[in-house]
Amino acid sequence: MKNNNKNLFYKNLSSEKASISVDFLFSFVLVMGLTYLILALSLTLSFIEVTQYITFSAARSYYASHNTPQDQEQQAKNKYNSLRKDTAWSHFFDKISWFKIDSADNVVFILSDSISKNHEYANKDTGGQPGMFQGVSTFFISKLLDFSLPFIGKTKGAEEQKESGFRTKISSFLGREPSALECKDFEKERAYKLSKQSGSVTPVFQISDNGC
């Protein structure tokens, strides 16, 4: 009886029944993980391009002259918000929140004369071009790339992070034309200096010419 049980044990041990199920499960999990990874990367790259277009359009609105610099900034915010709230994109940005970008109130309008010392574009050589680093900048977060997949690995960040997922900054720099107020102030200051014929001589520098 004991020998029969022993033989039955070895027979079951060498049996290949259901081995195909194990292979199928392994392959299925691996393929599904790779499929998710490819889709997540594809959607992330697509929405990076969408965000790049949003910042470009806002920077283009910011570039055009207006009554005051504040009006130029408001025009850019209006354009940024209108594109961000577009029904084609708002579903992904707000409803299911696969991706996140700054709101119009929090978007950064980079001014060449007000860049902080800690900013990544501070003290950069502009090649003699005025307002080289003037434009719109926003953070982009892809929560699709915050995952933990079997046999592939995980990208989940630390628990203390406020926003999980792939994070980068997307910016568009087109410069900024002088506003009508800045033109008037410039003309007044030049007329005052000419009338006084005083003051130190300033070095030659380039300014944007928008017919001011």
PEHU-V438498 format. One record per helix or strand of 2 or more residues. SS is the DSSP state (@ for helix, = for strand). FROM is the first residue (numbers start at 1). TO is the last residue. If there is no record, write none. Layout:
# PEHU-V438498
ss=SS from=FROM to=TO
ss=SS from=FROM to=TO
This chain:
# PEHU-V438498
ss=@ from=2 to=13
ss=@ from=19 to=63
ss=@ from=69 to=84
ss=@ from=87 to=95
ss== from=99 to=101
ss== from=108 to=110
ss== from=135 to=142
ss=@ from=143 to=145
ss== from=148 to=149
ss== from=153 to=154
ss== from=166 to=173
ss=@ from=180 to=196
